Amino acid sequence: MILVKKYREYKTAIRWVLLLAGLYFILVLAYESWANISGILGNIDRGMFVSSMIIATACNILMAFLFNQLLVKHGVNVCDSVALRMFFVGQITKYIPGKIWTIAYQISHVVGGANARGILLANIEIMISIIFMTSVLALSLYLYFEYLFLAVFVFGLGLIVFVLLYKGNIVNTIIYYLPLKLSNSELLGRVAKSSTTYAAGICFYVLFCSMYVLAYVLMLDAVFGFSFEEAAIYIILLTVAWIGGIIAFIVPAGIGVREALFVSVSTIVLPEYSVAQLVTIAVLTRFWLILQDIVGLSFVPFLRKV
C-alpha cells in the first residue's frame, strides 16, 4: 500500500523519467548500431518504403473511422471531422507522460459526464480491438507455414469473435469474465444503444488485418530486403513487442520497452541473427511508426477546415 501511495504521489515524475530513459535507450541502440543503420538506409528501396507508409497511413485512417464509430456506439455525438481530429492528435499525445492527456484532449470537445464516459469507453474498446486483431494475426502467421488450414481457421474464428464483440459491448463482455465483477459500476453501466453493424465489423477486421500485414511486409522488404517468409517472422515478433509495450502502460508509448522486448525475444527465437541486426530492425521500426503518427497529425489542419 505504501508503494501504491508513493506511485500516485510521484507518478508524473516517474513517467517522465521512464520516457527519457526509453528515449535514451533507443538513442544508445541507434548509436551502437549506426554503422549498420547507415548502410541499410543507403540501400533502401524508396518507392517500396513510400508504399508501405501510404498503406500504414491508410490503416491509421481506418482506425480513426473505427474510433468514430465507437464514439457513436457509446453515445458521444460529435461530427466526423472532430472525431478524426481527436484520434490523430491522440496518437501524438500518447508520447506525453501521463495517459490522461489523450483522454483530456478528447473530452475537451464534448460537454457532460455521459460523453466523457463514452470517450473513455471508446478508447478502451479500440485498444482492445487492436490488441485482439494483431494477436490473431500473429497466431495466424505463426501457423501459416506449417498448418495452413489451421491458420485460416484461426483467422476466420477471430473474425467471428471480433464481429460479435464489435456489434455488442467488448468492454462489458471482458469485465464480466474478470475475477472482480465491475459490470455494475457507473462508468461501465452507462452505454448507449449500439449503432454498429455486422458488415462494418467485417470490413474493419478484414481491411485492418490486410493493411497491417502488407504495410509491414513492404517496409521490411524495402529496408532490409526480407522475403515474405522472413518478414512474417518479424511481424510476429514486432507484434508481441507492441502488445508488451501496451501492457507496460506506465511507459509513454512503450518507448524502450518494445525495443528491449523485441531484441530479447528475437535473440531466443532467432539465435542465428546478430544482435546488431535485431537492434537495427527495432530502431528503424520505431521511427517508421513515429513517422506514421506525424503524417496522421498533418491531416489535422485540413480536418479543422472541414
C-alpha positions, 0 to 999 in steps of 0.5 A: 500500500505504501508503494501504491501511495508513493506511485500516485504521489510521484507518478508524473515524475516517474513517467517522465523519467521512464520516457527519457530513459526509453528515449535514451535507450533507443538513442544508445541502440541507434548509436551502437548500431549506426554503422549498420543503420547507415548502410541499410538506409543507403540501400533502401528501396524508396518507392517500396518504403513510400508504399508501405507508409501510404498503406500504414497511413491508410490503416491509421485512417481506418482506425480513426473511422473505427474510433468514430464509430465507437464514439457513436456506439457509446453515445458521444455525438460529435461530427466526423471531422472532430472525431478524426481530429481527436484520434490523430492528435491522440496518437501524438499525445500518447508520447506525453507522460501521463495517459490522461492527456489523450483522454483530456484532449478528447473530452475537451470537445464534448460537454457532460459526464455521459460523453466523457464516459463514452470517450473513455469507453471508446478508447478502451474498446479500440485498444482492445480491438487492436490488441485482439486483431494483431494477436490473431494475426500473429497466431495466424502467421505463426501457423501459416507455414506449417498448418495452413488450414489451421491458420485460416481457421484461426483467422476466420474464428477471430473474425467471428469473435471480433464481429460479435464483440464489435456489434455488442459491448467488448468492454462489458463482455471482458469485465464480466469474465474478470475475477472482480465483477465491475459490470455494475459500476457507473462508468461501465453501466452507462452505454448507449444503444449500439449503432454498429453493424455486422458488415462494418465489423467485417470490413474493419477486421478484414481491411485492418488485418490486410493493411497491417500485414502488407504495410509491414511486409513492404517496409521490411522488404524495402529496408532490409530486403526480407522475403515474405517468409522472413518478414512474417517472422518479424511481424510476429515478433514486432507484434508481441513487442507492441502488445508488451509495450501496451501492457507496460502502460506506465511507459509513454508509448512503450518507448524502450520497452518494445525495443528491449522486448523485441531484441530479447525475444528475437535473440531466443527465437532467432539465435542465428541473427546478430544482435546488431541486426535485431537492434537495427530492425527495432530502431528503424521500426520505431521511427517508421511508426513515429513517422506514421503518427506525424503524417496522421497529425498533418491531416489535422489542419485540413480536418479543422477546415472541414 
